Amino acid sequence: MGLKIPPAELVPYGLRAMKTVAMADGRFEQIERRMMAAAQQALGTDLDIDALGPITPEELATAITDAGLRNQIAHGLVILSMADEEPSKAESALVSQFARALGVTGDIANLEKLAAGHSMLVRFDLARRVWVRDKVAVKLREEGLGWLVRAAATLASIREDTKLAERYRALAKLPSGTLGRSYFEFIRKNQFSLPGEKGSPPEPIVFHDMTHVLTGYDTTPRGEMQIAFFHAGSKRVDPFFFAFFALLQFHLGFRSTPVAKGEHGHFVPEETMVALKRGGASTIDPLDGWDPWEAIETPVDELRDRYRIGPPPPWA
């Protein structure tokens, strides 16, 4: 998927739409301005944001006819409306108008629910779409109910799945710098449980944790935000789900458990745009069709080059 770069002459239309949405509540917040500047950097333009005029949904739809660009712009407007931590009804209504004109659905409906205060409905929809659910379904089909029972027992810390745990503990014996050894060190450093150990989540979480290793992003809310945008860039199906999910979790504070003051607001436009581009440049989608065991003994630096992920940015 990745970030689709439009022709230079079309960039002003998308930026005008972003500014129109940002101004819907009568304020042009600094973080909204920063997001537009970050988008410009990614798109290779340097337009005067203050000089951009408003645009109507119909005018935008007339100018932008490519389906991929329409989808990207519409979801970009969703992210912009969430950037200031206050997705207002005025902004969400305008985003919906743009989306309808562009013929895009996706997370637009969730933005409307969020602005209307229906956060529980949004949570239900997100829970239905969480990627690990599909991975668990595959494991269940392949290994049957016995796997599910073992996974539930380890998650509940009832007992260990020793055979599975030993497979992952053996990664500690691999040479330093390899994917397997780096993954093992990542898990121990963060005080997580290896698959099969007591308290560990189902094994498919490995794909997410391996992405941390490949990208170099940590497990702080800020790091998880960037991981989500990396996934959005590398995803071929429902790419913006990860960006929407991360903004809710780490920026707006809509978690399944109470969020303490200061535990949200982790959206840094410049960093997340870099993560989105890194995901788009990647030759693999770590969550779909990639087998880490085929590369488990390969140095991480070599894999970053092979998969075109590149080295971690300075702030990672």
CORKA-V833672 format. One record per run of one state. SS is the DSSP state (helix for helix, strand for strand, loop for the rest). FROM is the first residue (numbers start at 0). TO is the last residue. If there is no record, write none. Layout:
SS/FROM/TO
SS/FROM/TO
//
This chain:
loop/0/6
helix/7/21
loop/22/28
helix/29/42
loop/43/47
helix/48/50
loop/51/55
helix/56/62
loop/63/65
helix/66/82
loop/83/87
helix/88/101
loop/102/106
helix/107/114
loop/115/117
helix/118/128
loop/129/129
helix/130/142
loop/143/143
helix/144/154
loop/155/160
helix/161/172
loop/173/176
strand/177/177
helix/178/188
loop/189/203
helix/204/214
loop/215/219
helix/220/233
loop/234/238
helix/239/250
loop/251/267
helix/268/280
loop/281/283
strand/284/284
loop/285/286
strand/287/287
loop/288/290
helix/291/293
loop/294/297
strand/298/298
helix/299/305
loop/306/315
//
